[in-house]
């Protein structure tokens, strides 16, 4: 196995072009597990830890561009107020040591259906910024996941960053695991309210071959909020609306039975998580009005 350690982003892209089979490694929280258990044995590793620009983030107009090497810990401490849903998900990732090393870029590269970062990225219409020696490509998050642990990157591309709007309304994330911490999710759900455009965003994981949005649930809830004037009034939601939203989220899932849970349980859990996160987010939305 060859070990490639470029000193600049340009060198990294050149190395990926020359060795398209090279497996990128930064935090290593996913890659090293697969190497240790001999799940994968690449012909080359491409070490990106020396690329400083991957650890930077900043505002680009009304959006945030977050480098692929920004750790979960920094997402929590530096971006928690701007991307609260993603920060909530980051808090559920592994141990403090894992959060210090792990990155959303790594989560995207692995493209596991159980990755905790995926639901909030879906709920907030993130875009993946992929670089190669051929140029830059922006991939909408809904087009990024192509199968179980497969993504839309070309063999010579590397993830440079993801681009996502700063929160304009309440965001929530919740997951269920076989224990309370340091656990792969049985299922997870993210919800974002976008009052500036009268829309709702969702994302869930561990309940389909890829991370997925519950599009019918989004349309139902946004139509209901717009039709009843609740974006303006912020009045309490009808319990029947909350229940229906949960049902539609569960219907969007195509889970399987595995060692962590059954398909039936995952659907039930998704409905519960959807109802809870909607209730929490709507209460937050009402509190914002009172605070204003």
C-alpha positions as CSV (number, residue, x, y, z in Angstrom):
1,X,0.0,0.0,0.0
2,X,1.4,3.4,-1.0
3,X,1.0,6.4,1.3
4,X,0.7,9.8,-0.4
5,X,1.0,12.9,1.7
6,X,0.6,16.1,-0.5
7,X,1.6,19.4,0.9
8,X,-1.0,21.5,-0.9
9,X,-4.5,21.2,-2.4
10,X,-3.0,21.4,-5.9
11,X,-0.7,18.5,-5.1
12,X,-3.6,16.5,-3.6
13,X,-5.7,16.9,-6.7
14,X,-2.8,15.9,-8.9
15,X,-2.2,12.8,-6.7
16,X,-5.9,11.9,-7.0
17,X,-5.7,12.2,-10.8
18,X,-2.6,10.1,-10.9
19,X,-3.9,7.5,-8.4
20,X,-7.8,7.5,-8.8
21,X,-7.9,4.4,-6.6
22,X,-6.3,6.2,-3.7
23,X,-8.5,6.4,-0.6
24,X,-8.6,9.8,1.0
25,X,-8.0,10.0,4.7
26,X,-8.3,12.9,7.1
27,X,-9.8,12.2,10.5
28,X,-9.7,8.5,9.8
29,X,-12.6,7.7,12.0
30,X,-14.3,5.6,9.3
31,X,-11.3,4.6,7.2
32,X,-9.2,3.2,10.0
33,X,-12.0,1.0,11.2
34,X,-12.4,-0.5,7.7
35,X,-8.6,-1.0,7.4
36,X,-8.3,-2.6,10.9
37,X,-11.1,-5.1,10.1
38,X,-9.8,-5.7,6.6
39,X,-13.1,-4.5,5.1
40,X,-11.1,-2.5,2.5
41,X,-7.5,-2.7,1.4
42,X,-6.8,0.2,-1.0
43,X,-3.6,0.2,-3.1
44,X,-2.9,3.8,-1.9
45,X,-3.9,6.2,0.9
46,X,-4.1,9.9,0.3
47,X,-3.4,11.8,3.5
48,X,-5.2,15.2,3.5
49,X,-4.3,16.2,7.1
50,X,-1.7,18.7,5.8
51,X,-4.1,20.7,3.7
52,X,-4.9,23.7,5.8
53,X,-7.5,25.2,3.5
54,X,-9.7,22.2,4.1
55,X,-10.1,23.3,7.8
56,X,-11.4,26.8,6.9
57,X,-14.9,28.0,6.8
58,X,-16.6,31.4,6.0
59,X,-19.6,33.2,4.6
60,X,-20.2,33.3,0.9
61,X,-23.2,35.7,0.4
62,X,-26.1,34.2,2.3
63,X,-24.5,30.8,2.6
64,X,-21.7,29.2,4.6
65,X,-18.8,27.3,2.9
66,X,-17.4,24.8,5.3
67,X,-14.2,23.0,4.5
68,X,-14.2,19.2,4.4
69,X,-11.6,19.1,7.1
70,X,-13.6,21.1,9.7
71,X,-14.0,18.8,12.7
72,X,-17.3,18.0,14.5
73,X,-16.0,19.7,17.6
74,X,-15.5,23.0,15.6
75,X,-18.9,22.6,14.1
76,X,-20.3,22.6,17.6
77,X,-18.2,25.4,19.1
78,X,-17.8,27.7,16.0
79,X,-20.9,27.0,13.9
80,X,-23.5,26.0,16.5
81,X,-25.5,29.2,16.2
82,X,-25.4,29.3,12.4
83,X,-26.0,25.6,11.7
84,X,-27.8,24.4,14.8
85,X,-29.2,21.2,13.3
86,X,-25.8,20.1,12.1
87,X,-24.3,21.0,15.4
88,X,-26.9,18.8,17.2
89,X,-26.0,15.9,15.0
90,X,-22.3,16.5,15.6
91,X,-22.9,16.3,19.4
92,X,-24.1,12.7,18.9
93,X,-21.0,11.5,17.0
94,X,-18.9,9.1,19.0
95,X,-16.7,10.3,21.8
96,X,-15.0,13.7,22.3
97,X,-11.9,12.2,20.8
98,X,-13.8,11.1,17.7
99,X,-15.5,14.5,17.4
100,X,-12.0,16.1,17.5
101,X,-10.9,14.1,14.5
102,X,-14.0,13.3,12.5
103,X,-15.4,15.6,9.8
104,X,-18.5,16.1,7.7
105,X,-16.3,15.7,4.7
106,X,-15.4,12.2,5.8
107,X,-19.1,11.4,6.5
108,X,-19.9,12.5,3.0
109,X,-17.1,10.5,1.5
110,X,-18.2,7.3,3.3
111,X,-21.8,8.0,2.3
112,X,-23.1,5.5,4.9
113,X,-26.9,5.6,5.3
114,X,-26.2,5.8,9.0
115,X,-24.0,8.9,8.9
116,X,-25.2,11.5,11.4
117,X,-24.4,14.5,9.3
118,X,-26.5,13.5,6.3
119,X,-30.0,14.2,7.6
120,X,-29.4,17.9,8.5
121,X,-27.5,18.4,5.2
122,X,-30.5,17.1,3.4
123,X,-32.9,19.2,5.5
124,X,-31.0,22.4,4.6
125,X,-30.4,21.9,0.9
126,X,-26.6,21.6,1.2
127,X,-24.3,21.4,-1.9
128,X,-21.2,19.4,-2.0
129,X,-18.2,21.1,-3.6
130,X,-16.0,18.6,-5.5
131,X,-12.6,19.5,-6.9
132,X,-10.4,17.8,-9.5
133,X,-7.6,18.9,-11.8
134,X,-10.5,19.3,-14.4
135,X,-12.2,22.0,-12.3
136,X,-14.9,22.5,-9.6
137,X,-18.3,20.8,-9.6
138,X,-21.2,21.6,-7.2
139,X,-23.4,18.6,-6.5
140,X,-26.8,19.1,-4.8
141,X,-27.0,16.9,-1.7
142,X,-30.1,15.1,-3.1
143,X,-28.0,14.0,-6.0
144,X,-24.9,13.1,-4.0
145,X,-25.9,9.7,-2.6
146,X,-26.1,7.1,-5.3
147,X,-26.3,3.8,-3.3
148,X,-25.3,2.1,-0.1
149,X,-21.9,3.7,0.7
150,X,-21.7,5.1,-2.8
151,X,-21.6,8.7,-3.9
152,X,-21.5,10.8,-7.0
153,X,-17.8,11.7,-6.9
154,X,-15.8,10.9,-10.0
155,X,-12.7,8.8,-9.5
156,X,-10.4,11.9,-9.7
157,X,-12.5,14.1,-7.5
158,X,-12.0,15.1,-3.8
159,X,-14.5,16.8,-1.5
160,X,-13.3,20.4,-0.8
161,X,-16.3,21.7,1.2
162,X,-20.0,21.8,1.6
163,X,-22.1,24.9,1.1
164,X,-25.3,25.4,3.1
165,X,-27.5,28.4,4.0
166,X,-27.2,29.7,7.6
167,X,-30.3,28.8,9.6
168,X,-33.3,31.2,9.1
169,X,-35.5,29.3,11.5
170,X,-35.5,26.6,14.1
171,X,-33.7,23.3,13.4
172,X,-33.8,20.0,15.2
173,X,-32.1,16.6,15.0
174,X,-32.8,13.4,16.9
175,X,-31.6,9.8,16.6
176,X,-32.2,6.5,18.3
177,X,-29.5,4.0,19.0
178,X,-29.0,0.8,20.9
179,X,-27.5,2.9,23.7
180,X,-27.3,6.6,24.6
181,X,-23.8,7.5,23.4
182,X,-21.1,6.4,21.0
183,X,-23.5,4.4,18.8
184,X,-24.5,4.0,15.2
185,X,-28.1,5.1,14.8
186,X,-30.9,2.7,14.4
187,X,-32.5,5.7,12.7
188,X,-32.1,9.5,12.7
189,X,-34.2,12.4,11.6
190,X,-33.6,16.1,11.0
191,X,-36.1,18.9,10.5
192,X,-35.5,22.5,9.5
193,X,-38.1,25.3,9.3
194,X,-37.5,27.9,6.5
195,X,-40.0,30.7,7.3
196,X,-38.4,33.1,4.9
197,X,-39.7,31.0,2.0
198,X,-42.5,29.2,3.7
199,X,-40.9,25.8,3.4
200,X,-39.9,22.8,5.5
201,X,-36.8,20.6,5.1
202,X,-36.4,17.0,6.3
203,X,-33.7,14.3,6.2
204,X,-33.4,10.9,7.7
205,X,-30.9,8.1,7.9
206,X,-30.6,4.4,8.6
207,X,-34.0,3.7,7.0
208,X,-33.2,3.4,3.3
209,X,-30.3,2.5,1.1
210,X,-29.2,6.1,1.1
211,X,-29.9,9.1,3.3
212,X,-33.2,10.5,2.1
213,X,-35.7,13.4,2.4
214,X,-39.3,12.8,3.2
215,X,-40.6,15.0,0.4
216,X,-44.3,14.2,0.7
217,X,-44.1,15.1,4.4
218,X,-42.4,18.4,3.5
219,X,-45.0,19.3,1.0
220,X,-47.9,18.4,3.4
221,X,-46.5,20.5,6.3
222,X,-45.5,23.5,4.2
223,X,-48.9,23.5,2.5
224,X,-50.7,23.3,5.9
225,X,-48.6,26.1,7.4
226,X,-49.1,28.4,4.4
227,X,-52.8,27.6,4.0
228,X,-53.6,28.3,7.7
229,X,-51.4,31.4,8.1
230,X,-49.4,29.8,10.8
231,X,-46.1,31.1,9.6
232,X,-47.4,34.5,10.5
233,X,-49.6,33.6,13.5
234,X,-47.2,30.9,14.9
235,X,-50.3,29.4,16.5
236,X,-50.2,25.9,18.0
237,X,-50.2,23.1,15.5
238,X,-53.2,20.8,15.3
239,X,-52.2,17.4,16.8
240,X,-53.7,15.7,13.7
241,X,-51.3,17.6,11.5
242,X,-48.3,16.5,13.7
243,X,-49.5,12.9,13.5
244,X,-49.9,13.0,9.7
245,X,-46.5,14.5,9.3
246,X,-45.0,11.6,11.3
247,X,-46.9,9.1,9.2
248,X,-45.7,10.6,5.9
249,X,-42.1,10.6,7.2
250,X,-42.4,6.9,8.0
251,X,-43.9,6.1,4.6
252,X,-40.9,7.7,2.9
253,X,-38.6,5.1,4.5
254,X,-37.6,1.7,3.0
255,X,-35.8,0.2,5.9
256,X,-34.4,-3.4,6.4
257,X,-34.1,-5.7,9.3
258,X,-30.5,-5.9,10.7
259,X,-28.6,-6.4,14.0
260,X,-29.5,-2.9,15.1
261,X,-33.3,-3.0,14.6
262,X,-36.2,-4.3,12.5
263,X,-37.7,-2.5,9.6
264,X,-41.0,-2.2,11.5
265,X,-39.3,-0.6,14.5
266,X,-37.4,1.9,12.2
267,X,-40.6,3.1,10.6
268,X,-42.3,3.5,14.0
269,X,-39.2,5.3,15.4
270,X,-39.1,7.7,12.4
271,X,-42.7,8.6,13.0
272,X,-42.0,9.3,16.7
273,X,-38.9,11.3,15.9
274,X,-40.7,13.4,13.2
275,X,-43.5,14.3,15.6
276,X,-41.1,15.2,18.4
277,X,-38.7,17.3,16.3
278,X,-41.7,19.1,14.7
279,X,-43.1,19.8,18.2
280,X,-39.8,21.1,19.5
281,X,-39.1,23.2,16.4
282,X,-42.5,24.8,16.4
283,X,-42.2,25.7,20.1
284,X,-38.9,27.3,19.3
285,X,-40.5,29.2,16.5
286,X,-43.2,30.5,18.9
287,X,-40.5,31.5,21.4
288,X,-38.7,33.6,18.8
289,X,-41.8,35.7,18.3
290,X,-42.1,36.3,22.0
291,X,-38.5,37.2,22.3
292,X,-38.8,39.6,19.4
